Amino acid sequence: MGAFLKQMDWLGRARALGYLRLLALLNVAMLVFLVATSRGGIDRNGFLLGSDFISFWTTGYMLHRGADVYDASVHIAAQRAFYASDTGYTAFFYPPSFLPMCWPLGLLAYFPALAVWLIVTGVAYIAAVRQWWLRAGETAPLWLLILAFPAVPIVVTHGQTSFLVAAFLGLGALLVRSRPDMAGVFFGLATVKPQFGLLIPLALVLTREWRTVFSATATTLLLMMIAVVLSGPQVWVDWLAASSRATTAMEAGAVPFGKMVSVFAAGRLLGMSVSLAYALQVAAAIGVGLGIGLLCRQHRWTGAVAASVLSGALLVTPFALDYDLVLLAFPALWLLGEGLRGGFRDWEKLALALAFIAPAFARPLALNASIPIMPAVLALLFAVIVRRATNPAPMHWQENELQGIS
């Protein structure tokens, strides 16, 4: 039984492709069924198609009318003028740097805006994944990998920002050595969800990638200034107040802990106090930070560093949900490519399989059985990537220095 999971020699190419086809079929069938059984844009469970997207669209609508997007009462009223949910209100806590991306949404009606949003952000995500896929060796059709990945339909059904943020982070991590200024632009754009970029400054400083640091800083400042032009300087004060409310809501479980994939949420789901759950989260973040420091001791940004930063991103933040797991495509592809070229080591196939399939089961298990599986899955993936990087086989990615987007 140990070898069954430890080495997983039974999971070869033919069997893996068979599982991918089955998962892709199930994912597509689920999405088609969801849309086909909806009525007037409301699915059979009574939820608006696009779910969370109503928050972003409402924000864009408000920006065109000069309204305060961080005034909860005004945002609620504007949102419910279009759709009043029986299950509550979809809040908006994103930083003002996200406002320039919401502004165009207010030019369209809700459902056309949702379609444009999913197409544009989905194409950006596929473009980013394709670059990592090419370097992994194109071992399976890209369309099959995308359609089979269970995290993808979660993003689609929620109309979330995860495709966009993952694309920014994936492209940024890929381009640090070959196009450092462009990498910084992508990292700066990713600050619209700042909790996933906590490891990036650490890794960039340790690897002395100063051009990327400067470019990321300039891009971030530019987004901040555009937000001020759109809504005035007070918008940053308003956001800080909204962020305080968001933290309180998170700690209280306003977003059910079963929908989250962080170490903090796992602790709360298992009955820990807020303080103890935070302590566990801090311990995880320190462990990941030490792992990144170990990889960066040669002061070089490599494929291994990029994969480790992106796999660790979900471990160091207390606020991450299951739709954010689309970010795992990048480190998983790096590990897959290394394994196919240099041979898989113990537990690597298991880490890849779990990282791929676990998004389908994480929420049901957490909500219905209070079993939070994702922190363990994320920790395993991060650990095997760091282990391979610190005791490498032939350094395929490092030798090629990630030579830019082809």
N, C-alpha and C positions, 0 to 999 in steps of 0.2 A: 504493500500500500504506500510505503514511503516513496519508492521510485515512481509510482503512478503519478504523484503530485510533484515530487521533487525534480524529476527529469522529464516526465511527460513525453516519452518517446513515441507514444501512441498518437500524439497530435502532429501528424505530418501535413504536407501541403494539400493533398486531396481531401482529407477529412476537414481541415480548416476551411477550405473553399466551400465544402458542403454546408458547414455550419453558417458561414457568411451568407450563402444564398438563402438559407432558411430564415435567418434573422432579417435580411433585407425584405423578403416577402412579407413577413409578419409586420415589419415597420410600415411598409407602404400600404398594406391592407388596413392597418389601424388608422392611418391618416385619411385614406379614402373613405373608410367607414365613418370617421368623425365628421367629415365634411358632408357626406351624402345623407347622413341622418340628422343634420342640423336644419333648423327652420328659422329663417330670418336672421341668420348669423348667430343663432343660439344653439349650442349643441344639445344632445339628448339628455345631458346631465344638468342643463340650465346655465351653463357657462358661456360667456361671450367668446366667439372664436378669436384667438389671439391673446386672450387672457390678460397678461401683464402689459401688453402693448397699449391698452387703453390709457395707462399712466403717461407714456411718452407722447402719444397723440394728443392727449389733453394738454400737456405742457406746451407742445407746439402751437396748439389752438390759442392758448392763453398768451403766448409770446406775441402773437399778431394783434392782440387786443390790449397789450400793455399791462396785463394783470400780473400780480405777484405769484409766481409759481410755487413759492415755498410757504404761502399762506394756506394752511391745510383746509380751512373752511371754504376758501375760494376755489381751491383745487377740487375739493369734494363736490361742490355745487356745479362746477363746469363739467366734471366727469359724469355726474348723475343726470345732467341735462341731456346727455346722449344715451347713457345706459346706467340704470340703477340696479346694482347687483344685490341679490338676496343674501350673499355671503360676506358682504362688507365692502371695503373701499381699497383700491389699489394705489398705495401712496407713492410719492415721488421724493426720493432722498438723494438722487444723483448730484454730484457737484456741478456748479455753474458751467464748468468747462464742457459739459455734455449738452448744454443748451443750444450751441450752434448746430448740433446734429439733430436736435428735436425741431428746430425752427422750420425746416422744409416740410415736416410732416403736417404742420398746420395749414399748408396750402391745399391739402387733399382731404376728401371725406375719409372716414375711418377705414373702411374695407379696402379702397384703392391704396391708401397709405400703408396698411398692413401688408398688402401684396408687394408693393415697392420695397418696403423695409426688409421683408424676408428674402426677396430676390437679390437686392444689393448686398446685404450682409452675408447671405448664403454664398453668393459668388465670391466675395472677398475671402470667406473661410475656405472654400474649396481651392481657391488660388494659393492660399498659404499652405494648406495641407499638401497640395500637389508638389510643392517644392521640397518638402520633407520626404514625401513619397518617392520622388525621383532619386533622392540620395539613399533611400532605403533599398533601392534596387527594383522598384516596380514589380513586386512579387505577386500582387493580386490586382485586378482591375480597380482603378481609383473609384469609379462609380459604385462598385460593389462594397468597398470599404466604407464609403460615406453613407450609403443607404442602410448598411447593416449595423452601423454604430448606434446603439440605443440612445445615446445622449443627444443625437441629432433630432429625432422627432420630439424630444422633450423641449428643445429650444423652439422648434417650429410651432408646437401647440401653445407655447407661452408667448410667442412673439417677442422673445427676449433679446437682450444686447449681447448675448454670449458669443454668437458667431463673429460679431464685429470686434469685440475685445480680444477674443482668441486669435483672430487674424492679425491684429496689430501686434500682439505679443509674439506670435509665431514668426512673423516676418522680421520683427525687430531682432529677435534672438538669432535668426538665421544670417542676418546681414552685418553683424557687428564687425567682423574682420574684413569683409570685402567691401562694404559700403557703410562705413560707420556713421556718416551724417544722416543717411536715410534710415538706418537702424534707430537713431535717436528720434527722428520724426515719428516713427511708428510707436516707440516707447512713450513719447510725449502724448500722442493721441490716445494711448491706452490708459492714461490717467483719468479718463471718464469713469473708470472703475478702479480706483487707486488701491484697493485692498489686495489686488492680484499682482501688484508691482513691487511689493515690499522687498523682495530679494534682488531685484534688478540693480538698484544703486549699489548694494553691497558687492555684487559680482563685478559690476563695471569698475568700481574703485579698486577692488583687489586685483583685477586684471589690467588696470591702468588704461582703460579705453576712454581717454579723456574727450576725444572728439564726439563720441556717442553721448557722453555725459552732457557736454555743452549743447549739443543739438537737441537732446531730450528736454533739457531745461528751457531752451529758447522756445521750443514748440509748446511746452506747458504754459509758459508765460503768455504766448500769443493767444492760446485758447482762453486763458483767464481774461485777457484784455478784450477779446471778442465778446465774451459773456458780459463784461462791463458795458460795452457799447449797446448790447441788446437790452440789458435790464438795469444798468446803473451800478455804481460801486456797492450800494447797499445789499446787492444780491448775495455777496459773500458773507456778510453778517447774517443774513436770513438763512443761508445754507448751514452755517455753523449751529444756529439754533435748531434747525431741522435735524441736523446730524445727532444732536443730543437726544432729541425725541426718538430718532431711529435706534440709537444704542439702547435706550430704555425699553423700546418695543422688542428689540432682539432678545434682551436678557429675560423679558417676561414671557417670551414665546409667542408674540403676536404673529410671527411667521413660525408655524409649527416646526419644532426641532426635527421631526421626522423628514421634513423636506430639505433639511440642510445636511451638508456632508463634512462639516468642520469638526475638529477635535472638541472645541467648546460645546457645540450642539450635541455631540455624542455624550459628553459628560452630563449635560443637563437632561438628556433623554434617559440616562441611567440613574437619575435622581440626585446628582451632585448639586451642591449649592453653587450660586453664581461665582463666588470667590474661588472655590475649588476647581470649577470648570475652567475659569480663566487661568488658574495656576497650571492646569494640565495643558492648556493651549500655549502658554508661555514656554513650558518645558519642551513641547513639540517644536516650537519656533526656534528655540535655542539649538536643539539637536539638528534641525535642518540647516540653520546658519553655520554650524560647525562643519557639517558635511560640505556645504558650498565653499567654506574657507579652505578645507582640505583640497578640494579640486582646483582652487585658484592659487595654490601655493607657488605655481610656476609663472604666475602673472601673465597667463595667456587665456584668452577666450577661445574655447574649443566647442566642438559639437557636444561633448559630454557636459560641459558647463551649461550650455544652452538647454539641453534636455533636463538637467538636474534643477535648474532655476524654474523651468515651467512645471515640472512634476512636483516640486516643493511648494509652488505658489498656493496650492489649495490646502496645504498643511499648516501654513503660517498665519492664515487669516481666520478669525472667528466667524466671519460671515461669508459663507459660500453655499450655494444651492446645487441641486443635482443637474440643472441645465448648464452650470459652469463646467461640468465635466468634459465638455467638448474640447477643452484645453489639453486633455490627456492624449489627444491624437498625435501631437508633436513628439513628446518624449517616448511614446510607445513606438512610433515609427523609427526613431533613432535606435532604440533597443532592438527592434526587429531587424533592422539592417545590420547592426553589429553581430547579432546572433546568427544570421544567415551567412555572413561572410566569415566569421571566426568560430562558429559553433556556439550553441547555447550552453550556458552553465546552469548549475542547479538553481531551481526556483524561478528562472527567468521566463520560461514559458508560462508558468502559473501566474506570475505577475502580469504578463501581457494579456493572458486570457481573462483574468479578473478585472483588470483595468478596462477592458473592452466591454465585457458583458455585465459587470456590476451595476452600471447606471440603470439597467432594466429592473433590478431587484432592490436597489438601495431604499427607495421611498416606500414601497409596499412593506418591506421587512421592518423599517423603522416606525412607520405609522401604525401598523397592525400588530407587531410583536415587540416593539421597543428594542430592536436589535440594530444598532448602527454599524454597518459593515464598512463604510467607505474610508474612515480614517485608517483602518488596518490595511485596506487595499492600496491606498495612497502611500502609506509608509513602506509597504513591500516594494512597490514600484520604485520609489525614491532610493531605497536601500540597494536594490540590485543594480540600478544605474550608477550609483556612486561606487559600488564594489567593482563593477566592470571598468569604470573610468580610472580608478586608482590602481587597478591591477589589470591593465589592458591586454587584449590580443593585438594584432596589427592595427595601427592607429589610422583607420581609413579616413574618418572625418577630420581628424586632426591634421593629417598630411595634406588633405585637399583644402584646408582652411575655409571650408564653406564658400566656395568661389562664386557667390552672388546668385541672383535669380537668372535661370536660363530661359 
